[in-house]
Every structure is written in structure tokens, then in C-alpha cells.
């Protein structure tokens, strides 16, 4: 007779097969026998999303942990919609624009359009829901490549989106407008449908971002064919970024975020007249912060760090080859790496204080910071040497966050833009706050992004005459909540005020 473990192994084999079929285990109950289903749910390998639908999960997940759902979310929407509506469904124009612009934030409610819709709300887990409405579809449907979602094409979505979308999500709207190379596809749809009001609104939107050629062509063509078109600007404000043709939505989004957020930072972060004229004194002050900074920065990431361990690492007495207790501590690897990275950051700051361009120095040396941060883990055999070779090559997710960091290809577009913005930004407050925020928003590495972001922030603060600033572990929840608000809502105020409050301590 099979043991309990053997029975569970058999159920896991079936789950593995389902996982291999669609690349991600979104499981309809009809795909499993009742016994296999109950066994996998009871042991934490499946989690119910709604009646008859499950997602794969980890048995060690803590109650209320949203990570598994957020990483499965778009896969689930595709699988569920295909199962229920076949090919006859799509997301709304507004949601389509968000995804075209590279914004993969999990919405509180997703709306599915389908001629087979029933105008029903289905409650999902973690306070999310799905509304399916009886409505016409995009023509033609655009199938995106990452999750197989059915969307409106970019030109049709810009035409059919709600008028308020330009005001409520201006960064997404402007990003999508900047992706349109010329008026051809937009005009074809406008003329086929004879939509003069939408044509006037879209012409005004293109003119707002400085894309005069497209705006003029829309208005001129519609008028020449006898349409009464009245141009209107649907945005509430003007953008300070001049139009340039882009191919990556992530590049446009980051530039627009920086432009919009910098005014908020300058309005809420205190100025300083201080200048670090005495470089050696400044370096000594930074060194004096090391012990406390290491404790808090590593503790923020969940490492167990003691004063003894920090002191041992600093004095060079950490010897995993001869001391078994050292060798057994993953925390020791993190602490040693932090010490080495801290020293590399100090070298970068010294170069800046000696006259180096802030953005150029950081662009040149941030990879060294990262290598030093994880070099002890490579030496100890925890990581492979190839793990330190450049930016990540896989997708990452942030535990408990609605924000999905950029895909690996987008990281390579976004990081050069971040460094260009740092080079061009004259205000150290903006460089510090937005440098940290955009870095963790991109999440260029598989691990260590928080520590790297705080190193970047402090480098920028020192460059502007401020002192080294520590984010205390006791305020972790406030810190993470402020970063989440910036990533999900595009509101940087709370994060700015949070870092400003640390200056007073």
C-alpha cells in the first residue's frame, strides 16, 4: 500500500504535468480528480481563487500573503476568460493602454468585455474581482505575447478609451501617445467610424505632448473630408518633456514619472546650504555610520544581524573556512558583502566630492557595488559566479506588492535612462529621492535592490551637502508602504516626506 508521501508525490506529478501544459499552473477543478484536488489543497500546493478555479502555491506561504496571487494574476485572467468565452473577449481600452505602456500593476477589479458577458461581478481572492460585461470587442483583437491577454490595439485603445483616462492617468496616456509613429493607423480607424469628437480629443492629446505633425494630420484630413472636428486638449496640464519618437514604453514612462515627481520632491524635501568642503571629514562621518547603517539596512531585508557579527566582519575576523559557526551563517555572507559594498560606495562618494559627475560616477561604479555585495556568497558557493554578470535575466516579483518590476528586456532599456536623468538633474534632493525610487521600481537585479537603492540615495544626498541617512528597521512598514504608493499610484509625496523625516533624526 502506498504511503501518504507517495500519494502526495503522485498528485504532485499530475500538477507538474498541468504546469508544463500552460507554463503556469492555473487549474480548473475538472482537470483533477476530487482526491488529487483535495490532497493538493490540504498540503498547500493549490490555492482556491474562486469556485472551481485554483492556482499553484507554496506550502510555506504565510496566511494573507498576496505574492502568489499577484504573480499568477494575469495568467489566471487569460485562462479563465479563454475557458469561459473562447476567443470572444478582451480587456477594456483603458486597461489595454495600461498594459501597452508597460504598467502591469494588478487592478482591484478587471473588466472583461464579451458578447457572451453577463454583467456580473465575480469576487476573487485578496480583495480583487472580475466584472464581465456584455459588450462589443476590439476590432481586431490584439493578443499580447507575455500572458496571451486579448487587448485593444494601441491606436484603437487611444481612440476608444474614456475621456477621463488622459486626466486620471496622464503618464500612461502620454507614454502610449509617444509610441505612435505617425497618424496612419489612428486616422484609418477614425475615418472608418466617423468619430469626430474622439478625433478632436486625440488631436488635442497629440498636440499636448508636442507631436504636432500627427495632430495637424488628424485635423486636416478630417476637415478635408467634410467632418466638423473641434480640437480639445484632454489633459489637465502641459508636459515639460518635448516629444521624441520612442520604441520602448518603459523609457517614456520613466522620463514622464521623473518629470512629474521632481516638482513634488522639491516642494516637500528641505533645502540645505551645507557643502562637504572637507572631504576627509565627510568620509570619517560616513564611516562612523557604518555599524548602525549595516544593522538597519540588512535587517530591513530580513537578515538576522548582531553587533558582534558586524564587528567581526569589519575587523576581518570572519573566517568561515576555519570557524564552523561562521560558515553556517548566511547572515554572515550578507554582512561581509555589505561591508565590502559600503567601502566601494565610499570610494564613489569620494570621487564625486573631488569633482566627478554624480550620474557618471554612479553609472560607472554601481556594478562594483553589486559585485561586492554578493562576492562573499560566490566564494562560499551559495551563488554562482555568473549570478554577478550584469542585470537579471529572469522576471522578479516583490513580495506583497501590486507592482510588477520590469521584464528583463525592459531593464536594459530603462537603466541607461535612469543614469541619464541622474546626470542631467541639477537638484540633489531629486537625485536622491527619485534615484532610489526609480531604481527599486525597475528592480534590475534578482536580489539586493533595496540595499543598492539606499546606497544610491545616500550617494546623492552626500553630493548635495546632506549627511548619510539611515532607514530604520522599526519604520520598515512605513518605508515599504510609501514605495508601494509611488509605484502603484504614481504618488511620491509620502516617500519624499518619509526620507525628509529621517534627516531630522
Residue, then its C-alpha position, 0 to 999 in steps of 0.5 A: x500500500x502506498x504511503x501518504x508521501x507517495x500519494x502526495x508525490x503522485x498528485x504532485x506529478x499530475x500538477x507538474x504535468x498541468x504546469x508544463x501544459x500552460x507554463x503556469x499552473x492555473x487549474x480548473x477543478x475538472x482537470x483533477x480528480x476530487x482526491x488529487x484536488x483535495x490532497x493538493x489543497x490540504x498540503x498547500x500546493x493549490x490555492x482556491x481563487x474562486x469556485x472551481x478555479x485554483x492556482x499553484x502555491x507554496x506550502x510555506x506561504x504565510x496566511x494573507x500573503x498576496x505574492x502568489x496571487x499577484x504573480x499568477x494574476x494575469x495568467x489566471x485572467x487569460x485562462x479563465x476568460x479563454x475557458x469561459x468565452x473562447x476567443x470572444x473577449x478582451x480587456x477594456x481600452x483603458x486597461x489595454x493602454x495600461x498594459x501597452x505602456x508597460x504598467x502591469x500593476x494588478x487592478x482591484x477589479x478587471x473588466x472583461x468585455x464579451x458578447x457572451x458577458x453577463x454583467x456580473x461581478x465575480x469576487x476573487x481572492x485578496x480583495x480583487x474581482x472580475x466584472x464581465x460585461x456584455x459588450x462589443x470587442x476590439x476590432x481586431x483583437x490584439x493578443x499580447x505575447x507575455x500572458x496571451x491577454x486579448x487587448x485593444x490595439x494601441x491606436x484603437x485603445x487611444x481612440x476608444x478609451x474614456x475621456x477621463x483616462x488622459x486626466x486620471x492617468x496622464x503618464x500612461x496616456x502620454x507614454x502610449x501617445x509617444x509610441x505612435x509613429x505617425x497618424x496612419x493607423x489612428x486616422x484609418x480607424x477614425x475615418x472608418x467610424x466617423x468619430x469626430x469628437x474622439x478625433x478632436x480629443x486625440x488631436x488635442x492629446x497629440x498636440x499636448x505632448x508636442x507631436x504636432x505633425x500627427x495632430x495637424x494630420x488628424x485635423x486636416x484630413x478630417x476637415x478635408x473630408x467634410x467632418x466638423x472636428x473641434x480640437x480639445x486638449x484632454x489633459x489637465x496640464x502641459x508636459x515639460x518633456x518635448x516629444x521624441x519618437x520612442x520604441x520602448x514604453x518603459x523609457x517614456x514612462x520613466x522620463x514622464x514619472x521623473x518629470x512629474x515627481x521632481x516638482x513634488x520632491x522639491x516642494x516637500x524635501x528641505x533645502x540645505x546650504x551645507x557643502x562637504x568642503x572637507x572631504x576627509x571629514x565627510x568620509x570619517x562621518x560616513x564611516x562612523x555610520x557604518x555599524x548602525x547603517x549595516x544593522x538597519x539596512x540588512x535587517x530591513x531585508x530580513x537578515x538576522x544581524x548582531x553587533x558582534x557579527x558586524x564587528x567581526x566582519x569589519x575587523x576581518x575576523x570572519x573566517x568561515x573556512x576555519x570557524x564552523x559557526x561562521x560558515x553556517x551563517x548566511x547572515x554572515x555572507x550578507x554582512x561581509x558583502x555589505x561591508x565590502x559594498x559600503x567601502x566601494x560606495x565610499x570610494x564613489x562618494x569620494x570621487x564625486x566630492x573631488x569633482x566627478x559627475x554624480x550620474x557618471x560616477x554612479x553609472x560607472x561604479x554601481x556594478x562594483x557595488x553589486x559585485x561586492x555585495x554578493x562576492x562573499x556568497x560566490x566564494x562560499x558557493x551559495x551563488x554562482x559566479x555568473x549570478x554577478x554578470x550584469x542585470x537579471x535575466x529572469x522576471x522578479x516579483x516583490x513580495x506583497x506588492x501590486x507592482x510588477x518590476x520590469x521584464x528583463x528586456x525592459x531593464x536594459x532599456x530603462x537603466x541607461x535612462x535612469x543614469x541619464x536623468x541622474x546626470x542631467x538633474x541639477x537638484x540633489x534632493x531629486x537625485x536622491x529621492x527619485x534615484x532610489x525610487x526609480x531604481x527599486x521600481x525597475x528592480x534590475x537585479x534578482x536580489x539586493x535592490x533595496x540595499x543598492x537603492x539606499x546606497x544610491x540615495x545616500x550617494x546623492x544626498x552626500x553630493x548635495x551637502x546632506x549627511x548619510x541617512x539611515x532607514x530604520x528597521x522599526x519604520x520598515x512598514x512605513x518605508x515599504x508602504x510609501x514605495x508601494x504608493x509611488x509605484x502603484x499610484x504614481x504618488x511620491x509625496x509620502x516617500x519624499x516626506x518619509x526620507x525628509x523625516x529621517x534627516x531630522x533624526 
